[in-house]
């Protein structure tokens, strides 16, 4: 937020923002900086003095020094219409003599009589909704993310189960081929039975292929 600049002081921020929650206080800090080589007195006024607690509401700032004013919004029992606020603040500032005590300021310090220079800085009030809306949005986003991760995990689990089924089927097929190979080994080859060696070679090759497939599925 940009600062509000005058000849005597700089006020930052240029508007008072409060996180508005029912039955809870909220505050906003104003930093008032004296940008001169003189002593400057300030005073804070508001159109709703019963709603706000201002400390300090009056002070004296040394040359090139600053002061922080805390404005506290008292706990409210109901929301304003459309969260709009018409309250206003006014910060007055004027030069005073060196080493002026804030408790000894004359009552007419901020009167513009006799050509006295009194600068005024007007500040508006802005109410903001509590951060719960942001929190709910973050929670919803987190829940959607968790649901997406859950769906991804389910897909992975189904793929693993499918691979296990294929592995078990390959193991059964390998065992069956192994049994047939054992039977072929026990048989005595007849003269002229040229097909035996070829069939035997094919069976061995198939077993090797299935064994490699099993190893791939298990990896």
Order of alpha helices (4+ residues) and beta strands (2+ residues): beta-beta-beta-beta-beta-beta-beta-beta-beta-beta-alpha-alpha
